[in-house]
Amino acid sequence: MFLHIGLDRVIKTQDILGIFDLDNTTVSKVTRDYLTDAQKNGEIIDVCTDLPKSFVVCSKKNEKTVYITQLNTSTLQKRAAKFGNKSF
């Protein structure tokens, strides 16, 4: 199945490793360092036009992508659950 994460972007749910809230997770230095490294490595794709609220980490064929989205984690989880997909 696919999950719509904003700005006409859909991703395969089987590729999702996790969905994370930016406000709660960026308190940790580890998360900030992770996102900084992902930015330096060109792994971040920004799919929002407004204030970012969450990020989705995906892996496909050992290639990591981090999507920054304006949707809440609860919204993304509800969309995934609506189609019977796993909980993140």
C-alpha contacts under 8 A as a table, 3 or more apart, distances in Angstrom:
res1	aa1	res2	aa2	distance
1	M	12	K	5.88
1	M	13	T	5.80
1	M	14	Q	7.54
1	M	83	F	7.58
1	M	85	N	7.47
2	F	10	V	6.03
2	F	11	I	5.35
2	F	12	K	4.44
2	F	13	T	5.45
3	L	10	V	5.26
3	L	11	I	5.33
3	L	12	K	6.28
3	L	13	T	6.11
3	L	76	L	7.62
3	L	79	R	6.84
3	L	80	A	6.21
4	H	8	D	7.17
4	H	9	R	5.86
4	H	10	V	4.28
4	H	11	I	6.63
4	H	76	L	7.90
4	H	79	R	7.82
5	I	8	D	7.68
5	I	9	R	5.83
5	I	10	V	5.92
5	I	11	I	7.46
5	I	47	V	7.54
5	I	69	T	6.52
5	I	71	L	7.01
5	I	76	L	6.97
6	G	9	R	5.53
6	G	10	V	7.56
6	G	47	V	5.95
6	G	48	C	6.58
6	G	69	T	6.49
6	G	70	Q	7.26
6	G	71	L	7.16
7	L	47	V	5.76
7	L	48	C	6.54
9	R	47	V	7.26
11	I	15	D	7.48
11	I	16	I	7.98
12	K	15	D	5.50
12	K	16	I	7.09
13	T	16	I	5.33
13	T	80	A	7.55
13	T	85	N	7.29
15	D	58	C	5.20
15	D	59	S	5.33
15	D	60	K	5.82
16	I	19	I	7.68
16	I	56	V	7.05
16	I	57	V	6.01
16	I	58	C	4.37
16	I	59	S	6.56
17	L	56	V	7.63
17	L	57	V	5.49
17	L	58	C	5.30
17	L	59	S	6.76
17	L	88	F	7.77
18	G	56	V	5.85
18	G	57	V	5.39
18	G	58	C	7.24
18	G	88	F	5.73
19	I	54	S	7.11
19	I	55	F	5.96
19	I	56	V	4.53
19	I	57	V	6.50
19	I	73	T	6.37
19	I	76	L	7.91
19	I	88	F	6.23
20	F	25	T	6.91
20	F	54	S	5.48
20	F	55	F	5.34
20	F	56	V	6.30
20	F	73	T	6.45
21	D	24	N	5.63
21	D	25	T	6.04
21	D	53	K	6.16
21	D	54	S	4.39
21	D	55	F	6.59
21	D	72	N	7.16
21	D	73	T	5.93
22	L	25	T	5.37
22	L	26	T	5.64
22	L	52	P	7.49
22	L	53	K	5.44
22	L	54	S	4.79
22	L	55	F	6.66
23	D	26	T	5.93
23	D	27	V	7.13
23	D	53	K	7.02
23	D	54	S	7.88
24	N	27	V	6.08
25	T	28	S	5.94
25	T	31	T	6.30
26	T	29	K	6.99
26	T	31	T	5.58
26	T	32	R	5.50
27	V	31	T	7.67
27	V	32	R	7.70
28	S	31	T	5.43
28	S	32	R	6.50
29	K	32	R	5.03
29	K	33	D	6.03
30	V	33	D	5.15
30	V	34	Y	6.11
31	T	34	Y	4.90
31	T	35	L	6.19
32	R	35	L	5.23
32	R	36	T	6.09
33	D	36	T	4.98
33	D	37	D	6.08
34	Y	37	D	5.21
34	Y	38	A	6.15
35	L	38	A	4.96
35	L	39	Q	6.10
36	T	39	Q	5.08
36	T	40	K	6.27
37	D	40	K	5.05
37	D	41	N	6.15
38	A	41	N	5.11
38	A	42	G	6.22
38	A	43	E	5.05
38	A	44	I	6.05
38	A	66	V	7.34
39	Q	42	G	5.19
39	Q	43	E	5.92
39	Q	44	I	5.50
40	K	43	E	7.69
43	E	64	K	6.49
43	E	65	T	4.88
43	E	66	V	5.89
44	I	65	T	5.97
44	I	66	V	4.67
44	I	67	Y	5.79
44	I	68	I	7.13
45	I	65	T	7.26
45	I	66	V	6.16
45	I	67	Y	4.84
45	I	68	I	6.23
46	D	67	Y	5.80
46	D	68	I	4.75
46	D	69	T	6.55
47	V	67	Y	6.63
47	V	68	I	5.81
47	V	69	T	5.22
47	V	70	Q	7.50
48	C	51	L	7.37
48	C	52	P	6.49
48	C	68	I	6.86
48	C	69	T	5.04
48	C	70	Q	5.20
49	T	70	Q	7.39
50	D	70	Q	6.14
51	L	70	Q	5.96
52	P	68	I	6.44
52	P	69	T	5.39
52	P	70	Q	4.27
52	P	71	L	7.41
53	K	68	I	7.76
53	K	69	T	6.21
53	K	70	Q	4.88
53	K	71	L	5.92
53	K	72	N	5.70
53	K	73	T	7.72
54	S	68	I	6.10
54	S	69	T	5.51
54	S	70	Q	6.44
54	S	71	L	6.46
54	S	72	N	6.04
54	S	73	T	6.12
55	F	66	V	6.53
55	F	67	Y	5.39
55	F	68	I	4.47
55	F	69	T	5.86
56	V	66	V	5.59
56	V	67	Y	5.07
56	V	68	I	6.64
56	V	69	T	7.78
57	V	64	K	7.19
57	V	65	T	5.95
57	V	66	V	4.57
57	V	67	Y	6.52
58	C	64	K	5.71
58	C	65	T	5.18
58	C	66	V	6.23
58	C	67	Y	7.97
59	S	62	N	5.92
59	S	63	E	5.39
59	S	64	K	4.48
59	S	65	T	6.27
60	K	63	E	5.23
60	K	64	K	6.63
71	L	75	T	6.42
71	L	76	L	6.86
72	N	75	T	5.21
72	N	76	L	6.49
73	T	76	L	5.13
73	T	77	Q	6.10
74	S	77	Q	5.04
74	S	78	K	6.05
75	T	78	K	5.15
75	T	79	R	6.23
76	L	79	R	5.15
76	L	80	A	6.29
77	Q	80	A	5.09
77	Q	81	A	6.07
77	Q	87	S	6.64
77	Q	88	F	6.72
78	K	81	A	5.01
78	K	82	K	5.96
79	R	82	K	5.16
79	R	83	F	7.08
80	A	83	F	5.81
80	A	84	G	6.77
80	A	85	N	5.29
80	A	86	K	7.06
80	A	87	S	7.33
81	A	84	G	4.87
81	A	85	N	5.17
81	A	86	K	6.70
81	A	87	S	6.71
82	K	85	N	7.40
